[in-house]
Amino acid sequence: MKVTLLGHASILVEMNGATCLMDPVFADPFEDGAVVSCPKRKVNPDRLPLVDFLIISHRHPDHFDISSLALLSRDCTAICPADPLIVYALKELGFRDIHPVHPMGEIRSEDIELYPTQSEATGVRELGMVFHDSSGTFWNQVDTELAVATIEAVVQRYGQIDLLFAMYASQNFDFFEDRSTDFPYGIHAANLENVIRIHPRMVVPASAGFRFCDEQEWLNAFLFPISRERFVGDVQQLDSNIDVQIMNPGDIVELQDEAVDHHPAVSDIAETVTLDTARIRYDPTRPIPALVDLNLDGYSPDQLKELTEKFVVQGMGEFIDEGYQSNHPVIAGYLQNRARYTIEIVYPEGEPDCYRFDFGANHARLIVGERATEPADIVHRIAASALVNWIERRKNYFYVRAFSRRFSMLYRLSSTGEKVSVEPMVLPDLLMHYLLNESEGSEYAAKRHVDLKLQAMR
């Protein structure tokens, strides 16, 4: 078996009698233009061998890339989670042999076995994959969160795992929610525990080979607290009997006769152009830049004003009015806490627009333009062009989140005698909730985004 890293989470697995391509992303940037492969790489997809099995782990755009899938032969067998959107996109692209699978059930083909593994992560249908043939066993964890029972089931089934591509990076995506920069001690411990329990012959820190680029590059200092080198050092400190290797695009690992060998820079399909991982060095003391609207898509000032005002005043305003009448749980939560929620929309030029929703004991009131004398409990500031792209489903939240700033200081007071309790109250962000769950077409938003990508391929 030969495992070739094409970059980030994209891998080619050449087995006895079958070739598997998993999570192909060939071009940079990807994820709606937010990120690029890191280390910087070049992929030559025209040099790929004939692919027998195409495997997609989940629908996140750094793993499920329409433009890359469009380059592949449609004659392969496509394997994916039971995610209707992935199946829909594959069908629209012309793939005919599509198999949505559930984890922990084997897929056999002559002398090979594929075994999709389960994830404990909530909110996403995803799978890891075990590749097994007579030369050995390779487990690609991808982004899956592993339960002890899953590890035990895989080890019991296959015995010694020869090669593990392990989740390691503990990306600090909570930064987008609360600007948290705490070191992820618990997640890092869990990732290390997985490696120790699996105890492979060789482990590679994997599936996190990207960095934010261009106007989003400032995020890199806040989101990647665990480097590949730190993970390698920690595994070696815990168990020196495990061989730990760092792989770059174009590297190959070969499994043969119980040996696992790492061959750097030997692939003619992918190559590392620049070893630029220093650009994602964690440094949460770096300044967070002011929120500005770069308007990269060239919306006119009138378009931005009209579309954002209609969205907030008519769209969100009507949802809140109706939610008050119907006792919608989100609106009820705001009313119960008498919360003050403010949206500030930042334009390329001029002053931001301010929309304030005041939730009294028995009413919800929208105040436009007037700045409150009292600070809001929850604030969401967002660039106008990013909001418009999100409204029109041209960009998804993975791209837009860098162009917003949010905070909450909502709490509930109580006292018993001289003891005072200040309890944080967590409410869904109104703008995000409305866009994701209540706005017109929100139930089809992900499909609309995929359709736009498909249209661009035609």
N, C-alpha and C positions, 0 to 999 in steps of 0.2 A: 504494500500500500504506500502511495505517495500523497502527501498533503502539501499543497502549495498555497501560501498566503498571497492573495491578490491585492490586499489592502483593507484596512479596517476589519469588517466581519466577512468579507468575501473570500471564500476558499474553494479550491478545486481538489477533489479527492479521487484519485485514480486507484481503483481496486482490481481484484482478480475478475476480469470480465465485465466491468462496468465503470463508468465515469460519472461522478456526481459533482454538481456545481451548486453551492449553497450561498444564498443572499448576495447575488451578483450586483455590484455597484461599480461600474467601470470608469466613470468620468467624474472629474472635479470641476466646480463644487457640486454638492448634492444636498439633500434635505432642503429643497426650495432655495438653494444658494447660500444657506447659512454656514455650511461646514465644508472642509476639504480633508482628504486623507492626510494623516500625519503618522509616520514620516511621509513626505511628499513622494508620490509614486507615478509611474506611467503604466497603463495596462493596454495590452494589444489583444482585444477580444477576438480578432480574426485569426489568432494563433491557437485558440482553444481547440482541444480535440473534440470529437463528436460527443455530445453530452447525452447520457442515458437517463439520468435522474436530475431534475431541477428541484431544489429544496428551498422553501421560503420559511424562515422561522417565525416571523410575525410581520404586521403591517407598518411598523414605524418606518419612516421614509429613508432612514440610513440602512435599512435591510430590504426594503420593498421598493425598488426603483423602476418605474415604468420605462424610462428611456433605455435602461440596460436590458430589461427583459425583452424589449422590442428587437434587440439585435440577435436573439437566440433562435435556433431552429425550433419549430413548433412540433417536431417529431418526438421529443423526449417525453418522459413521464414526469408530471409535475406533482410534487408532494407539498402540502401546506397544512396549517391548522384549519379547523372547521370554521373559518372566517368568511362570511358571505362576500365581503368586499374583495378579498384576495381572489376568491374563485371567480367573481364577476370580471375582474380586470384580466385574469388569465384567459377567460373565454373570449373577451373582447379583443385580446391580442391574437387570438387564433390558436391557442393551445387546446388540444383535443383530449389528451389523456390526463385528466386532472383528478387527483385523489386527496380530498380533505380528510385528514386522519386525526384520531384522538391519541394522546400520549399513552405510552406503556403497552403498545401492541406492535409486534414485529412486522416488517415488510421483507419478504424473501424473494430473491431472484437468483436462481442457479446457485453459484458458489458464494453469494454475499448475503448479508443481512443488514437492514437498516432498522433502528429501534428508536422511535421518537420518545423523548423524555419529557416529563411533566414539569411545569413551573408553578410555583406558589404565588406568583405576582398577581395582583388584582387589577382589573380594568383592561387587560389585554390578553388575547388568545395567542399563545406562543408555545414553541417547543424547542428543545435542544435535540441533538441527534447523535446516536451512537452508530459508527460505521464498523462493521466486522467482516473479515474474511480470513482465509487461512494464514495470512501473515501477521494478524494481530487485531487489536481493538483500539479505536480512536473515538473519544467522546468530545463533541463540540457543545459546550454548555451554552454558548451565545449569551443572551441576557436573562436566562431563566434563573429564578430563585429556587434552590433545591431544598427539599425536605430530606430528613434523615432516611425516611422510608424509601424515597426515590433512589438515593445513593445505595442503600442496602440491596434494593431490587436489581440495580444494574450490576453491582459487584457480584451478587449471587449468580446472576445469569451468565456473566462473562469471565468471572475470576479477575485476573490481573488486567487492569486498564493500562495499555501501553503508552497512550498519549492522551493528555487532557488539555483542551483549550479552555482555560478557566476564566470566569468573570473575576475581575480584580479592581477595576478603576474606582468604584464607589463614587461615581460622578455626583457632585453636590447640586442636584437639580432643585433642591429645596431653596436654593438661592433665589430662584424666580418667585417663590411664594413669600418668603419672609426675610430675604437678604441674609440668611443664616450663613456663617462662615466657620461653623464649628467643625473640628476634625471628626470624620465618621468612624469613631472607634468601634461601635457595634457592628456596622456593616463590614468593616475591614476584618474584624474577628470572624464573622460568619463566612466570608470568602476564604479565609485561611483554613478554617475548620473543614470546609468542603474538600479542600486539597488533601488535608491530613487524613480524612475519612476515606477518600477515594484511593489515596496512596498510589498514584500512577508511576510508571517508570520515568516518564518525562511530563512536565507541565509547562505550558506556555501561557503567559498573561495575554488575553486575547479579547477581541470584539470591542475594543475601545480606541482604535487607531484613527482618530480624527481630531480636528481642532476647529474652533470657530474662526471665521475669516472676515476680511474686509471690515465693514463697519461694526461687525459683531466680535472682532478679535479681542476686545477688552475683556470679554467673558472668560477667556481661558485662564486667567489668573485666579478665578474664583471657583471653577467647576471641576478641577481635576486634582484632588488632594493626594491621590495615590499614583505614583509613577510606576512604570514597569520595573525599574531598577529597585525601588523600595519593596515592591511585592516579591521580587526574586530574592532579595536579601532576607526578608522575613520568613519566606518558606524555607530557605536554607538554614536559617537559625533554628527553626522548629524541627526540621527533619533533614539532615544532611544526606540521607540516602535517596532523596528524590532529586532527579536531574531537572534543573529549571533553566529554560532557555528563552531568550528574547528573539522573536522573529520579526523581520521586516519584510515589506512587499518584495516578492521575488524569491524568498527563502523557501526551501522544501525540507520537510521531515519525512524520512523513509522508515517504514516498519518492515522488518524481515528477520525471520529466525530468532525471535525474542530480543532482537536488537532494535534500538530506536536512535537514528542518526539525523543530526541537524546539518543541512548543507546550505550555507548562506549564499544568496545572490547567484543562483544557478538556473533560475527559470527564464525561458525566453518569452513568457506570456506577460509577466509583470516584473518591474524593476524599481528599486528605490532610487529616486533622483537626488533627494537631499535628506539627510538625517536631521530634521528640524524639530525634534521633540522638545527642545529647550523653550519653544514658543508656548508650550502649555504648562510651564512651571508654575506650581501653586504659590500664590503670594496674595493672601486676602487683605494685606495692608495697602494694596494698590488703590488709587482713587477710582470711584465709580463716576463715569462721565455724565454730564448733564444730559437730560433727555431732549433730543432735538429731532425734528422730522426732516430727513434727508430727501424724502419724496423721490425715491429712485425710479418710480414708474411714471413720473411726469404728470400727475394729476393737476388739473388747474385749480386755483384757489376756490373758484366757485363750486367745482365738483366736490372738493373736500368738505366745504362748508355745508353744502346742500345734503350730501349723503350722510354725514355724521349727525347733523341736526335732526334729520328725519329718523335716523336710527334711534337716537336717544329719546327725543320728545314723543314721537308717534309710537315707535316700536316698544322701547322699554317702558315708556309712560303708560301705554295701553295695557301691557302685561302687568304692571304694578297695580293699576286700577282694577283690572279683572281679578288679579290675585287677592286683592283686598276683599272683593265681593265673594270670592269662592273659598276664602280661607286657605289659599295656597301655602304649603308648609314653609317655603322660603320667605314669602312676604310676611307670614305670621311670625316667623322668627325675628324679622326686623322690627315689626310692630311691638312684639313682646318686650324687646330690648330698647325700644324708642331710639333706634340707631339713626345716625346721620351719615349718609353715604354721598360721596362726591366723586364725580367724573370730571377730570380736566383733560381736554383735547388740545394737544400741542400742534401748531401749524408750522410750515416752513418759515413763515414770516408773520409778524404781528403777535398779539397777545393770545393766550389760550382761551378757549371757551370753557366756562364753568357751569356744570349742571349739578344741582344739589337736591337730593331726595331726603326729606325730613319725615321720619316715621314717628308720629305722635302716638298717644295711647289708642286713639280710634281713627286715625287717618294717615294717609301717605300723601305728601305734598311735594311737587316738583317746582324748584325755584331756578330760573335760568338767568345766568349772567351775573347775578348779585353774589358777591363773596360774603360768606358768613362771618359774623363777629366771633362765634365760637368755633373751635376746630372740629372737623369731621371725625367721626369714629373710624371710618373706613374710607380710604382714598385710592382711586385708580387713575393714574395719569398715563396717557397713551398717545403715541404719535398718530396724527390723523390719517396719513397714508397707510400705515400699518393696520389701523382699524378698518379702513375701507377695503383693503385687500382681504382681511378676515371676513368682513361682511359679505363680500362677493365670492368667497371661497377660493380666491386665487392663491392665497397663502394659508398655511395651517398654523396652529398654535406653536409648533416647533420653531417656526421662523419668527412669528410675531412677538413671542414672549420677550425677546431682547429689546423691544421698542416700547415696553411698558414698565411702570414702576408702581408698586402697590404696598400699602401697609395698613395695619389695623391696630387700634388701641382701645378696642371695645372690651369692657369688662363689667362684671356684676359685683356690687358691694354687699357684704352682709356682716353682722357683728353679733357676738354673744358675750355680753358683759363688756370687758375691756379688750377682748380679742376681735380683731377686724380681719375679714377675709376679702381679698381682691382676686376674683376668679376670672380668667380670660374667657371670653365668649367667642366662639368660632362660628362665623356665618359664611355661607357661600358668597364669593364675590359676585355682585349683582350683574355686572357687565358680562363676565365670563359665563355665569349661569344662563343668562338670557341667550347669548350667542350659541352656546353649546347645546342647550336643551329646549328653548322656548321660541326662538325667532323663526320666522317663516323659512321653511326648508331645512331647519336644523337637523331633522332626522335623516336627511339625505346629504348633509354637508360633506361628509367624507367621500361619498360617491360623486358628488359634484366636483370635488377636488381631483379625484381620480379621472373623471371624464375630461376635465380640462387637460390633464396630462396625456390622455389617450388621443384627444383631438390634435395635440401638438405633434403626435407621431404619424398622423395620417397625411 
